[in-house]
Amino acid sequence: MAGRGDPPEGTPEGFPGGGEDEYRSVVFDEEFVRAARLQESSARERLEGHAQAVRSLPSRERRSGPRQAGLLVLLVLLAFGTAVYLGIRNPYLPPADQRAEPLRTTVVPLAPRNPVPGGEPARLFARSPAAHHRAGAAGIDLPVTGRTPHFAESQVVTALAIAKDYLVASSLEPGVLSGATVRPPRLLLDPDQWEQFDRSVEAPADDGRHALAAWLVRFDPRRVALAAPEVRVRGALRFEEVGPDTLDVTADHTYTYALRPATGNAGPAAASLFTVHRAMRFRFDREDLRTHRTELLISTVEAGPQACGPDATGSLRPLLAGAEAPGAGEGPAVTDPYATARPAAPPLCGALAPNAQPSP
């Protein structure tokens, strides 16, 4: 028989020890009770007419909802205030965009005091100060570089490379020399200078701002042609930081061209040399370095042999083999275009130093 405390059929099969053993390990402590979502109504509440024996308690998440919302708003306001404070105090904010300065130009023709020597290009080069100058872009060497207080070495190298690209595009590009195009140097300029550049191309003027010869080297293709493809070049590039966001590069180079008449049956012996000394100052900000462009600040050009009379602000007007400059013997002190790295304070017209010409 079953005992008094056992069910009539005995202990249910599969539950040794009865149903009470199933819950012996569960401890209904105070924290468990407080966390319960359902709570039994008290005897008084049931006697007073409450229909439900149990009621739902508001969850802890609901009770803490307004508090969490307030903390979230506070954190957002704190983050916003911190961002504004750092934005005001941050010394490395990008500088305000500034327009490029207009180019200041000076072009000085150098008149020969004697007839222009002629001959074959190779022989003329060998007898001139350009005998040991390198040909083309190889003559525009990049200096040893390093970082500056606010520019990394890679940024300095980029500035020097852009300056060299401009010198090659404006002094050595055959299409630019012949007047067929001005696109290569123009694309390397800050867009703020395009209007000044375009006006210098379309209407060059001796006003210190719009001399085409200060932007690029161009010969009148109706009068002059290259007698040899190579151009001899010598000079130097230098860099300096002029502000936390500004880097300047100076270029001082002499270019020697072998020219001949564009028309007629002039043979190779009718060639002559023409020398252009360009002293230029380039400016770069961080945006220029990023977009591979430059601002051209100052350009001083001395070029000869050419006469002092004709306007030299547009296409250069070389005197070719055997030509003489009118009144050259009465000109000012001689100027040597091969003497680079000297102060640029030229007169309106100079006399070409005799030693700048090929020797007899």
KEGU-778384 format. One record per residue (C-alpha): residue in three letters; y, x, z. Coordinates in pm, whole numbers, plus 32768, in hexadecimal, padded with zeros to 4 digits. Example, Ala and Ser with C-alpha at 12.3 -4.5 7.8 and 13.67 -1.06 7.14 Angstrom:
# residues 2
Ala7E3E84CE830CSer7F96855782CA
//
This chain:
# residues 360
Met800080008000Ala816080647FD4Gly822F80B980FEArg83457FDD8182Gly844E80AF80DCAsp83A180CD7F8FPro83B67FE27E6APro82907EF57E45Glu820F7FC47D26Gly824D81107DD8Thr832B822B7D69Pro839782097BFBGlu82CE82E67B14Gly838184257AB0Phe847284227BD8Pro83D284E17CF1Gly846A849C7E3CGly8517835E7DC7Gly866D831A7D34Glu872A83AD7E5AAsp86B5850E7E07Glu876C84FA7CBBTyr88C284F87D63Arg887D85D87E8ESer892687037DE4Val8A62863A7D99Val8B7086627EA0Phe8C7B85547E98Asp8D8B86297F36Glu8EF885C77F54Glu8F5F86757E0FPhe8E5285BA7D4DVal8EC2846E7DD9Arg903184B27D8AAla8FD885117C27Ala8F1A83CE7BE7Arg8FB082F27AD9Leu8F2781B27B7FGln8F65814B7CE8Glu8EC3802E7DA4Ser8FB47F2D7E2ASer8FC07F147FA2Ala8F2E7DE7805FArg90907D6D80AFGlu90F17D827F41Arg8FBD7CBD7EDBLeu8FFF7BB17FE8Glu91697B937F72Gly90F17B217E1FHis90C37C577D48Ala8FC97BF97C3CGln8F597D567BE4Ala8E7D7E147CD2Val8EFB7F5E7C48Arg90417FCB7BAASer90A480EC7AC5Leu917C81FC7B54Pro928E82A37A88Ser920E83EF7A0DArg92A085377A87Glu930B85867925Arg93D484437912Arg9474847D7A62Ser94DE85DB79F9Gly95578572789DPro96CE855D78E8Arg96C186A579A4Gln961787597881Ala970F86C7778BGly982E8748785DLeu979488A4786DLeu976488A376F3Val98D0884876B5Leu993C895A77A7Leu98688A5E76F2Val98F589FA759ELeu9A598A14761DLeu9A0E8B6776BCAla99778BED7579Phe9A9F8B7074ADGly9B998C0C759BThr9AE08D587592Ala9ADF8D5B7416Val9C548D167407Tyr9C9B8E267508Leu9BCC8F2A7452Gly9C6B8EC97307Ile9DC58F0A7396Arg9D68904A7449Asn9C8790E37341Pro9D3A921972B0Tyr9C50922A7184Leu9CB190E570DCPro9CD891126F61Pro9E4391566F03Ala9F13904F6E5AAsp9F0790636CE0GlnA03191296C5DArgA0AB91366AF8AlaA09992826A46GluA1DC93446A1CProA263937168BALeuA21E94BD6811ArgA33D95B86806ThrA33B967866BDThrA3D397B96639ValA38D984464DDValA41E99956475ProA3FC9A18630FLeuA3DC9B9262EFAlaA4829C1E61B9ProA40A9D6B6128ArgA5069E8260EBAsnA4399F0D5FCAProA36F9E745EAEValA2299DD65F22ProA1019EC15EE7Gly9FE99E3F5E06Gly9E829E9E5DBDGlu9D1C9E335DFAPro9CE29D785F43Ala9BE79E705FD0Arg9CCC9F985F85Leu9DFB9EE66017Phe9D439E916158Ala9CC79FF8617BArg9E2BA07E6164Ser9EC59F7F6251Pro9ED09F5563CCAla9DC39E49639EAla9CC59F4C6328His9BF29F316463His9C349DC564B3Arg9B099CDC64AFAla9ADC9BCE63A9Gly9B0B9A5D63EFAla9AAF99B36536Ala9A049AF165B0Gly9B5F9B8165E6Ile9BB19A7666E9Asp9AF79AFB6817Leu9ACE9A366959Pro9B339AFD6A8EVal9A619B386BC2Thr9A7499F46C84Gly9A6099856DECArg9AB5985B6EC1Thr9C1498066F3APro9C6E975E7084His9C3E96006FEFPhe9B7696366EAEAla9A0D96A36E8FGlu99B197C16DA8Ser990F96CB6CB7Gln9A5A960F6C9CVal9B1697526C53Val9A1B97A76B42Thr9A49964B6AAEAla9BC596756AA3Leu9BA897C869F7Ala9AAD973C68FCIle9B93961968A2Ala9CB997086872Lys9BE397E2678FAsp9B7396B066CATyr9CDE9654668FLeu9D3897B4661CVal9C1497B76528Ala9C63965964A6Ser9DD896A06479Ser9DCF980A63FFLeu9C829846634FGlu9C0696FC62C1Pro9C2197196142Gly9C7C95A96115Val9D9995CB6211Leu9E1A970E6175Ser9E29966C601DGly9ECD952C6099Ala9DA394526041Thr9D7F93CC61A3Val9E1893D562FEArg9CFD931763A5Pro9C4694396455Pro9D6994A86534Arg9DED93456563Leu9CA692CD65F9Leu9CBF93DA6705Leu9E179369677BAsp9E6292786895Pro9EA8912467F3Asp9FFF9128689AGlnA060923F67A4Trp9FDE919A6669GluA12990F46616GlnA1E5923F6630PheA0D792EF6566AspA0D991E76454ArgA25391F56434SerA2409371641AValA14A934A62F9GluA20D923E6242AlaA37192B86281ProA37B94186317AlaA4C9947863AFAspA56695A66454AspA5BC94E76593GlyA4DA9598668BArgA3E294756688HisA36694326526AlaA317957F647CLeuA1C7955563D1AlaA19696CF63CDAlaA18D96C46549TrpA06395D76546Leu9F97967A6431Val9F99977B6318Arg9FC996E361BFPheA0159780606EAspA09E96C55F42Pro9F6B96A75E5FArgA04B96955D2DArgA0C897F55D6EVal9FC998AE5E44Ala9E4F98CD5E5ALeu9D6A999C5F35Ala9D089AE45E8CAla9BEC9B1B5F84Pro9B329A1E605BGlu9B459AEC6196Val9C6F9AEC6282Arg9C9B9C13636CVal9CE79BAD64D5Arg9D3B9C626616Gly9DCA9BE6675FAla9D7C9B6468B9Leu9D4C9A24697FArg9DB59A046AEBPhe9D9998EC6BE9Glu9E4798896D29Glu9E4B97606E13Val9FA796CB6E2EGly9F4D95A86F11Pro9E2795026FBFAsp9DE494356E84Thr9E7B95106D74Leu9DF496416CBFAsp9EBB970A6BBDVal9E3697EF6AADThr9F1698DF69ECAla9EB499646895Asp9F589A9367F2His9EBD9AEA66A2Thr9F149B8B6556Tyr9E769B046417Thr9E7A9BCC62D3Tyr9E3A9B18618AAla9DFB9BAA602FLeu9EBC9AD35F35Arg9EF19AC35DBDPro9FBA99E75CD0Ala9F1F98915C9DThr9F6F988C5B28Gly9F6199865A0CAsn9E649A9359BFAla9E9E9B635AF4Gly9D7C9C515B2APro9CF09CCA5C75Ala9DEC9DE65C7CAla9F069CE65C98Ala9EAB9C8D5DFDSer9F939CC75F25Leu9F799C9B609CPheA02A9B936167ThrA0399BA862E3ValA0689A8C63DDHisA09D9ACF654EArgA06199966622AlaA0B099856797MetA03F98366821ArgA01B978D6971Phe9F17967D69A7Arg9F0395906AD0Phe9DD094DB6B51Asp9D9F93CF6C56Arg9C4893526CC2Glu9C4A923A6BC1Asp9C9393366AABLeu9B6894066B16Arg9A8B92D06B17Thr9AFA925969BEHis9B1093B5691CArg9C8193AD68C8Thr9DBD946A6925Glu9F35944D694ELeu9FFA954F688BLeuA12F95B06954IleA1D196D968A3SerA1979775674EThrA25998A266D0ValA208991F6572GluA27A9A5B64C0AlaA2069A736357GlyA2469B5E6236ProA28A9BE0613EGlnA3659AB860DDAlaA4D59A866097CysA5BC9A1361ADGlyA66E991560D5ProA56998096082AspA5059717618FAlaA3C797986233ThrA38C9673631BGlyA29395CE622DSerA1A9968F614ALeuA1D598066169ArgA26D98AF6036ProA1DA9A0E6014LeuA2769B145F37LeuA15D9B975E5CAlaA1149CEF5DCCGlyA2469D9D5D3CAlaA3409C995DBDGluA4789CF55E7EAlaA53C9C2E5F7EProA6AD9C015F25GlyA7919CB4601AAlaA66E9D3560E8GlyA7169E836127GluA82B9DD061E1GlyA7439D1162C7ProA71F9D2B6442AlaA6499E1D6506ValA4E79E436488ThrA3CF9D6E651AAspA2659DDE651CProA1799CAF6511TyrA0589D8E657DAlaA1059DDD66C7ThrA0709CC56799AlaA0A09C7C690CArgA2199CA968FFProA3309BBD696BAlaA36E9AA76870AlaA4E69AA5683CProA4FE9ABB66C3ProA6359A9665E9LeuA655999064D8CysA5DB9A9263DEGlyA5439BE7640CAlaA5059D1A633BLeuA3989D716301AlaA34B9EC56391ProA2E99FB9627BAsnA1B5A02A633AAlaA1369EC26335GlnA1009EE161BDPro9FE19F9C6117SerA032A10C60E9ProA05FA1975F85
//
